[in-house]
Amino acid sequence: MRISVPTNWQKKILTEIVKPQVREVYGKLSKDFIGGGRSSLAIPEISKRKVRAHIEEIKKCGLEFNYLLNAACLDNREFTKYGQKMLHGLLDWLMDMEVDSVTVAIPYLLQLIKKKYPKLKVYVSTIAQVYSVERARLWEDLGADRITLAHQDINRNFRLLEAIRKNVACNLQLIVNNGCIYNCPFYIYHTTLLSHASQSKHSLRGFFIDYCSLYCRAKQLREPEYLIRSDWIRPEDIHYYEDIGYNEFKLVDREMPTERLALIVDAYVKRSYKGNLLDILGNFSSATEDSNLNQKFISKWIKIIKYFFRPWQVNIFKLYKFKSILTKVPICINNQSLDGFLKHFLDKSCDLISCKNCNFCNDTAKRVVSITKITILTRYQIAAFIKKML
């Protein structure tokens, strides 16, 4: 097992995550010219000087560092003189720090980096939506050194996973603890929004309302079977994927405090977790941790005001009324009760049947998911917020 772990840029994180199974740490600035898969608001701000020092410490631990350049859209700026200057400036800085690899979601960036920076390994992000044999082969032909497959589509499609593994030679990686809705219709839109919300030169300067996450959260609270249909892979079930040739696994999320990341790493290293499955999933903590990466209270609110105080664009006081919907909701999924759950999917393809005609996840949710009255209230708050947005 080879694990890729996010950094939140906290110095103490390295003392918590360095394990024999951890081979790589990944991260990025809260904003740069390319942007990525998280908004600037969500990621802790850090200076380039501190990034350099942190990467040096990572390398002293014998780990590789992967910098994310995984935006889904650059507004066509990549083909302008200015865009080319910014791209090369960013890549020159990464080369100067001797990062080991970068992750992209745009084919042009992969080709550009392979040609101009041949020493860099270039990985393909899950944002590129690689969910078929032919798409994996095409990315490999472009020069990809590793592909992270489309987690929300194929994590439980073992026939397809096995076929992809047999038909490409490059490394393949699976995200194991994300928790997106299965076949989420918002995914492409969501990743594009996030890309623009983390680009340093974008006209909105990081302003972002995470409508997509709110909708999906409401869906999961209203219909708990969507929590079970999600794309997570339990620590106890990693061996099913190893049996068909998958040995590289990615953990999320960069937005978490060190203590939470340490808990997740420990669970997957030990291949076991006794407790609430949501404790080790990313999407129920990305915007829910009260500690906000242990930032001081004043610093936290300065950042919120920086990104949300746009009186000419949005009424911040209306947004403030709904602040409680992003607090941690008291849902419990008994992880130990899910032993044997994945066997149902080993010889089935969910793409070929309707969930309405199956009900396996629905029946499982009734057995293992507990939702409190407080959560039901939160569900209605989210619904009210979404109604305001439409």
CORWO-V312516 format. One record per residue. N is the residue number from 1. RES is the residue in one letter. SS is DSSP state (H for helix, E for strand, C for the rest). PSI is psi in whole degrees, -180 to 180 (999 if undefined). Layout:
n->N res->RES ss->SS psi->PSI
n->N res->RES ss->SS psi->PSI
This chain:
n->1 res->M ss->C psi->130
n->2 res->R ss->E psi->123
n->3 res->I ss->E psi->136
n->4 res->S ss->E psi->127
n->5 res->V ss->E psi->139
n->6 res->P ss->E psi->154
n->7 res->T ss->C psi->142
n->8 res->N ss->C psi->11
n->9 res->W ss->C psi->8
n->10 res->Q ss->C psi->135
n->11 res->K ss->C psi->-38
n->12 res->K ss->C psi->-10
n->13 res->I ss->H psi->-33
n->14 res->L ss->H psi->-29
n->15 res->T ss->H psi->-17
n->16 res->E ss->H psi->-28
n->17 res->I ss->H psi->-9
n->18 res->V ss->C psi->108
n->19 res->K ss->C psi->158
n->20 res->P ss->C psi->-31
n->21 res->Q ss->C psi->-19
n->22 res->V ss->E psi->117
n->23 res->R ss->E psi->-15
n->24 res->E ss->E psi->144
n->25 res->V ss->E psi->139
n->26 res->Y ss->E psi->158
n->27 res->G ss->E psi->-175
n->28 res->K ss->C psi->168
n->29 res->L ss->C psi->157
n->30 res->S ss->C psi->-25
n->31 res->K ss->C psi->143
n->32 res->D ss->E psi->-177
n->33 res->F ss->C psi->-37
n->34 res->I ss->C psi->-42
n->35 res->G ss->C psi->-177
n->36 res->G ss->C psi->-152
n->37 res->G ss->C psi->11
n->38 res->R ss->C psi->148
n->39 res->S ss->C psi->157
n->40 res->S ss->C psi->-33
n->41 res->L ss->C psi->-36
n->42 res->A ss->C psi->-28
n->43 res->I ss->C psi->137
n->44 res->P ss->C psi->138
n->45 res->E ss->C psi->141
n->46 res->I ss->C psi->145
n->47 res->S ss->C psi->159
n->48 res->K ss->H psi->-32
n->49 res->R ss->H psi->-43
n->50 res->K ss->H psi->-33
n->51 res->V ss->H psi->-46
n->52 res->R ss->H psi->-46
n->53 res->A ss->H psi->-40
n->54 res->H ss->H psi->-42
n->55 res->I ss->H psi->-37
n->56 res->E ss->H psi->-41
n->57 res->E ss->H psi->-38
n->58 res->I ss->H psi->-44
n->59 res->K ss->H psi->-31
n->60 res->K ss->H psi->-26
n->61 res->C ss->C psi->0
n->62 res->G ss->C psi->19
n->63 res->L ss->C psi->153
n->64 res->E ss->E psi->157
n->65 res->F ss->E psi->133
n->66 res->N ss->E psi->120
n->67 res->Y ss->E psi->133
n->68 res->L ss->E psi->125
n->69 res->L ss->E psi->44
n->70 res->N ss->C psi->38
n->71 res->A ss->C psi->149
n->72 res->A ss->C psi->-18
n->73 res->C ss->C psi->137
n->74 res->L ss->C psi->18
n->75 res->D ss->C psi->27
n->76 res->N ss->C psi->6
n->77 res->R ss->H psi->-19
n->78 res->E ss->H psi->-16
n->79 res->F ss->H psi->4
n->80 res->T ss->C psi->162
n->81 res->K ss->H psi->-44
n->82 res->Y ss->H psi->-45
n->83 res->G ss->H psi->-42
n->84 res->Q ss->H psi->-40
n->85 res->K ss->H psi->-44
n->86 res->M ss->H psi->-41
n->87 res->L ss->H psi->-50
n->88 res->H ss->H psi->-34
n->89 res->G ss->H psi->-43
n->90 res->L ss->H psi->-44
n->91 res->L ss->H psi->-36
n->92 res->D ss->H psi->-39
n->93 res->W ss->H psi->-42
n->94 res->L ss->H psi->-41
n->95 res->M ss->H psi->-39
n->96 res->D ss->H psi->-32
n->97 res->M ss->C psi->-4
n->98 res->E ss->C psi->43
n->99 res->V ss->C psi->152
n->100 res->D ss->C psi->-32
n->101 res->S ss->E psi->163
n->102 res->V ss->E psi->155
n->103 res->T ss->E psi->129
n->104 res->V ss->E psi->163
n->105 res->A ss->C psi->-4
n->106 res->I ss->C psi->122
n->107 res->P ss->H psi->-39
n->108 res->Y ss->H psi->-41
n->109 res->L ss->H psi->-40
n->110 res->L ss->H psi->-47
n->111 res->Q ss->H psi->-41
n->112 res->L ss->H psi->-47
n->113 res->I ss->H psi->-41
n->114 res->K ss->H psi->-35
n->115 res->K ss->H psi->-46
n->116 res->K ss->H psi->-24
n->117 res->Y ss->C psi->66
n->118 res->P ss->C psi->-17
n->119 res->K ss->C psi->-19
n->120 res->L ss->C psi->133
n->121 res->K ss->E psi->138
n->122 res->V ss->E psi->121
n->123 res->Y ss->E psi->154
n->124 res->V ss->E psi->129
n->125 res->S ss->C psi->156
n->126 res->T ss->H psi->-23
n->127 res->I ss->H psi->-23
n->128 res->A ss->H psi->-8
n->129 res->Q ss->C psi->57
n->130 res->V ss->C psi->106
n->131 res->Y ss->C psi->26
n->132 res->S ss->C psi->162
n->133 res->V ss->H psi->-47
n->134 res->E ss->H psi->-39
n->135 res->R ss->H psi->-38
n->136 res->A ss->H psi->-42
n->137 res->R ss->H psi->-39
n->138 res->L ss->H psi->-41
n->139 res->W ss->H psi->-40
n->140 res->E ss->H psi->-41
n->141 res->D ss->H psi->-29
n->142 res->L ss->H psi->-15
n->143 res->G ss->C psi->10
n->144 res->A ss->C psi->134
n->145 res->D ss->C psi->-25
n->146 res->R ss->E psi->146
n->147 res->I ss->E psi->127
n->148 res->T ss->E psi->117
n->149 res->L ss->C psi->162
n->150 res->A ss->C psi->93
n->151 res->H ss->H psi->-41
n->152 res->Q ss->H psi->-7
n->153 res->D ss->H psi->-38
n->154 res->I ss->H psi->7
n->155 res->N ss->C psi->-23
n->156 res->R ss->C psi->14
n->157 res->N ss->C psi->86
n->158 res->F ss->H psi->-33
n->159 res->R ss->H psi->-44
n->160 res->L ss->H psi->-43
n->161 res->L ss->H psi->-43
n->162 res->E ss->H psi->-40
n->163 res->A ss->H psi->-42
n->164 res->I ss->H psi->-44
n->165 res->R ss->H psi->-37
n->166 res->K ss->H psi->-20
n->167 res->N ss->H psi->-4
n->168 res->V ss->C psi->150
n->169 res->A ss->C psi->-22
n->170 res->C ss->C psi->166
n->171 res->N ss->E psi->147
n->172 res->L ss->E psi->142
n->173 res->Q ss->E psi->145
n->174 res->L ss->E psi->137
n->175 res->I ss->E psi->128
n->176 res->V ss->C psi->-19
n->177 res->N ss->C psi->39
n->178 res->N ss->C psi->-56
n->179 res->G ss->C psi->25
n->180 res->C ss->C psi->157
n->181 res->I ss->C psi->139
n->182 res->Y ss->C psi->128
n->183 res->N ss->C psi->42
n->184 res->C ss->C psi->124
n->185 res->P ss->C psi->-13
n->186 res->F ss->C psi->-6
n->187 res->Y ss->H psi->-50
n->188 res->I ss->H psi->-44
n->189 res->Y ss->H psi->-44
n->190 res->H ss->H psi->-47
n->191 res->T ss->H psi->-30
n->192 res->T ss->H psi->-43
n->193 res->L ss->H psi->-47
n->194 res->L ss->H psi->-38
n->195 res->S ss->H psi->-49
n->196 res->H ss->H psi->-28
n->197 res->A ss->C psi->0
n->198 res->S ss->C psi->16
n->199 res->Q ss->E psi->127
n->200 res->S ss->C psi->-28
n->201 res->K ss->C psi->15
n->202 res->H ss->C psi->147
n->203 res->S ss->C psi->-30
n->204 res->L ss->C psi->-4
n->205 res->R ss->C psi->45
n->206 res->G ss->C psi->-4
n->207 res->F ss->C psi->133
n->208 res->F ss->C psi->130
n->209 res->I ss->C psi->122
n->210 res->D ss->C psi->67
n->211 res->Y ss->H psi->-40
n->212 res->C ss->H psi->-46
n->213 res->S ss->H psi->-39
n->214 res->L ss->H psi->-42
n->215 res->Y ss->H psi->-46
n->216 res->C ss->H psi->-37
n->217 res->R ss->H psi->-44
n->218 res->A ss->H psi->-40
n->219 res->K ss->H psi->-43
n->220 res->Q ss->H psi->-34
n->221 res->L ss->H psi->-36
n->222 res->R ss->H psi->-36
n->223 res->E ss->C psi->88
n->224 res->P ss->C psi->-19
n->225 res->E ss->H psi->-23
n->226 res->Y ss->H psi->-24
n->227 res->L ss->H psi->-36
n->228 res->I ss->H psi->-34
n->229 res->R ss->H psi->-12
n->230 res->S ss->C psi->175
n->231 res->D ss->C psi->11
n->232 res->W ss->C psi->153
n->233 res->I ss->C psi->117
n->234 res->R ss->C psi->150
n->235 res->P ss->H psi->-36
n->236 res->E ss->H psi->-17
n->237 res->D ss->H psi->5
n->238 res->I ss->H psi->-34
n->239 res->H ss->H psi->-28
n->240 res->Y ss->H psi->-34
n->241 res->Y ss->H psi->-35
n->242 res->E ss->H psi->-34
n->243 res->D ss->C psi->-25
n->244 res->I ss->C psi->16
n->245 res->G ss->C psi->11
n->246 res->Y ss->C psi->123
n->247 res->N ss->C psi->-3
n->248 res->E ss->E psi->126
n->249 res->F ss->E psi->137
n->250 res->K ss->E psi->135
n->251 res->L ss->C psi->148
n->252 res->V ss->C psi->151
n->253 res->D ss->C psi->149
n->254 res->R ss->C psi->-14
n->255 res->E ss->C psi->-8
n->256 res->M ss->C psi->154
n->257 res->P ss->C psi->162
n->258 res->T ss->H psi->-42
n->259 res->E ss->H psi->-39
n->260 res->R ss->H psi->-42
n->261 res->L ss->H psi->-40
n->262 res->A ss->H psi->-40
n->263 res->L ss->H psi->-44
n->264 res->I ss->H psi->-47
n->265 res->V ss->H psi->-45
n->266 res->D ss->H psi->-41
n->267 res->A ss->H psi->-43
n->268 res->Y ss->H psi->-30
n->269 res->V ss->H psi->-42
n->270 res->K ss->H psi->-12
n->271 res->R ss->C psi->34
n->272 res->S ss->C psi->141
n->273 res->Y ss->C psi->125
n->274 res->K ss->C psi->107
n->275 res->G ss->C psi->-153
n->276 res->N ss->E psi->120
n->277 res->L ss->H psi->-34
n->278 res->L ss->H psi->-20
n->279 res->D ss->H psi->-29
n->280 res->I ss->H psi->13
n->281 res->L ss->C psi->148
n->282 res->G ss->C psi->-43
n->283 res->N ss->C psi->-8
n->284 res->F ss->C psi->16
n->285 res->S ss->C psi->-14
n->286 res->S ss->C psi->-38
n->287 res->A ss->C psi->16
n->288 res->T ss->C psi->-11
n->289 res->E ss->C psi->120
n->290 res->D ss->C psi->-28
n->291 res->S ss->C psi->-20
n->292 res->N ss->C psi->53
n->293 res->L ss->C psi->32
n->294 res->N ss->C psi->23
n->295 res->Q ss->C psi->152
n->296 res->K ss->C psi->151
n->297 res->F ss->H psi->-46
n->298 res->I ss->H psi->-44
n->299 res->S ss->H psi->-39
n->300 res->K ss->H psi->-47
n->301 res->W ss->H psi->-30
n->302 res->I ss->H psi->-42
n->303 res->K ss->H psi->-41
n->304 res->I ss->H psi->-45
n->305 res->I ss->H psi->-39
n->306 res->K ss->H psi->-41
n->307 res->Y ss->H psi->-19
n->308 res->F ss->H psi->-17
n->309 res->F ss->C psi->87
n->310 res->R ss->C psi->72
n->311 res->P ss->C psi->-24
n->312 res->W ss->C psi->-5
n->313 res->Q ss->C psi->-32
n->314 res->V ss->C psi->149
n->315 res->N ss->C psi->102
n->316 res->I ss->H psi->-28
n->317 res->F ss->H psi->-32
n->318 res->K ss->H psi->-39
n->319 res->L ss->H psi->-41
n->320 res->Y ss->H psi->-34
n->321 res->K ss->C psi->-26
n->322 res->F ss->C psi->16
n->323 res->K ss->H psi->-30
n->324 res->S ss->H psi->-15
n->325 res->I ss->H psi->-12
n->326 res->L ss->H psi->9
n->327 res->T ss->C psi->163
n->328 res->K ss->C psi->121
n->329 res->V ss->C psi->137
n->330 res->P ss->C psi->78
n->331 res->I ss->E psi->143
n->332 res->C ss->E psi->129
n->333 res->I ss->E psi->111
n->334 res->N ss->E psi->104
n->335 res->N ss->H psi->-40
n->336 res->Q ss->H psi->-27
n->337 res->S ss->H psi->-8
n->338 res->L ss->H psi->6
n->339 res->D ss->C psi->128
n->340 res->G ss->C psi->-8
n->341 res->F ss->H psi->-43
n->342 res->L ss->H psi->-20
n->343 res->K ss->H psi->-28
n->344 res->H ss->H psi->-29
n->345 res->F ss->H psi->-6
n->346 res->L ss->C psi->-35
n->347 res->D ss->C psi->25
n->348 res->K ss->C psi->160
n->349 res->S ss->C psi->109
n->350 res->C ss->H psi->-22
n->351 res->D ss->H psi->-19
n->352 res->L ss->H psi->-1
n->353 res->I ss->C psi->161
n->354 res->S ss->C psi->139
n->355 res->C ss->H psi->-30
n->356 res->K ss->H psi->-25
n->357 res->N ss->H psi->1
n->358 res->C ss->C psi->-60
n->359 res->N ss->C psi->8
n->360 res->F ss->H psi->-48
n->361 res->C ss->H psi->-34
n->362 res->N ss->H psi->-47
n->363 res->D ss->H psi->-37
n->364 res->T ss->H psi->-42
n->365 res->A ss->H psi->-41
n->366 res->K ss->H psi->-28
n->367 res->R ss->H psi->-34
n->368 res->V ss->H psi->-12
n->369 res->V ss->E psi->131
n->370 res->S ss->E psi->126
n->371 res->I ss->E psi->128
n->372 res->T ss->C psi->171
n->373 res->K ss->H psi->-33
n->374 res->I ss->H psi->-40
n->375 res->T ss->H psi->-38
n->376 res->I ss->H psi->-40
n->377 res->L ss->H psi->-44
n->378 res->T ss->H psi->-39
n->379 res->R ss->H psi->-44
n->380 res->Y ss->H psi->-32
n->381 res->Q ss->H psi->-43
n->382 res->I ss->H psi->-44
n->383 res->A ss->H psi->-39
n->384 res->A ss->H psi->-39
n->385 res->F ss->H psi->-46
n->386 res->I ss->H psi->-38
n->387 res->K ss->H psi->-39
n->388 res->K ss->H psi->-31
n->389 res->M ss->H psi->-22
n->390 res->L ss->C psi->999
